[in-house]
Amino acid sequence: MTNPGGSSPLQRFLAKESSGGIILVIAAVAAVVMANSPLKVYYDFLIDTPVVVSIGALEISKPLLLWVNDGLMAVFFFLVGLELKREFLEGSLSDPRNIVLPGLGAIGGMFLPALFYLIFNYKDPVAVSGWAIPAATDIAFALGVLSLLGSRVPLSLKVFLTSLAIFDDVGAILIIAFFYTSKISFIALAVGGACLMLLALINYRGYSGKSLYILIGSMMWVAFLKSGVHATLAGVLLAMFIPMRAVGQPVSPLKSLEHDLHSTVAFVILPVFAFCNSGINIMGIGMDELLHPVPVGIAIGLFVGKQIGVFFMCLIGIKLKITRLPEGVNLTQLYGVSVLTGIGFTMSLFIGGLAFEETGINMVFDERLGIIVGSILSGVMGYLILNAASKPKQEKAT
């Protein structure tokens, strides 16, 4: 059956993600401009504005920045969970042959950047907590750069990058769950566990009403927020219980939610997050801050560690014949995409906030500088390599 718009769901998804990357850039640049102008006082006032929600004895009081990072980003992680479940059930990852190559790349692309970071920072017990910052890939930005080459890039290469980023997100979720959890409140955690059991029960009974799942998921988010387990994980866990199919209904509840959330996440939530987290005061940066081991370790981890880790793990898998190159893709293109995985903007900023900003430690460095430098270098070099490796079709024919 032909789609009315003349493009496949994957192509429409990729187009939407790349468009979101442009909005992300605009939001991040706007934040940097405000943070380095007379508008800085208003920028700081905005993100530090206290927001309080109180229902009886239950009170949640946080500055606006943390409402964005803990609340809006839970919706982002919910969408990530929905995409992950769909891909494994009936997407490109439902075929075991398509799992090995991006899986290997993701492992190398998380391990080596963290190792590079620790080489620079292992002597500083405060700085060590940022080891996971360069281990993340920003799918919106990476696909945005890839889309600049249009049809010259095989669709299989875009599928590989998307699949690798999904595994990368899974790794980030596990890292947040195991390494960025504060003191545990077992009462709140028990409430969150009860919500999980209730979600499992209604899923098992075949209930497909989205509203009830969202209501229970919201209760679980509050419980996780109070428990010490990072609240965004509630979004991922909720997604695992949204049914893919509903008896007697032609529309998939999971796909319906995924479709409804894509635009909101791509064009509202992620740009708002980028705006609130990218306000670096460049004017106040000296050589000490610029060459501090934390931003240097992050930049090298993203720009050097990512490309080496992803490419060589994939190459080892290909040479050992446990996997193969995607159809129509050559090794140079694979290397170019490996470089693009060093664009770690959104997830790196998020993990950086967990490692440093939310701890309240007075720091002499700004990890965001390393994230931006490493991401820009990866984006520019990745584009140049792919542009050279992906010649226009008419040139190949001659």
Buried (B, 14 or more C-beta within 10 A) or exposed (E): EEEEEEEEEBBBBBEBBBBBBBBBBEBBEBBBBBBBEEEBEEBBEBBEEEBEEEEEEEEBEBBBBBBBBBBBBBBBBBBBBBBBBBBEEEBBBEEEEBBBBBBBBBBBBBBBBBBBBBEBBEEBEBBBBBBBBBBBBBBBBBBBBBBEBEEBBBBBBBBBBBBBBBBBBBBBBEBBBEEBBEEEBEEBBEBBBBBBEBBEEBBEEEBBEBEEBBEBBBBBBBBBBBBBBBBBBBBBBBBBBBBEBBEEEEEBBBBBBBBEBBEBBBBBBBBBBBBBBBBBBEEEBEEEBBEBBBBBBBBBBBBBBBBBBBBBBBBEBBEEEEBEBBEEBEEEBBBBBBBBBBBBBBBBBBBBBBBBBBEEEEBEBBBBBBBBBBBBBBBEBBBEBBBEBBEEEEEEEE
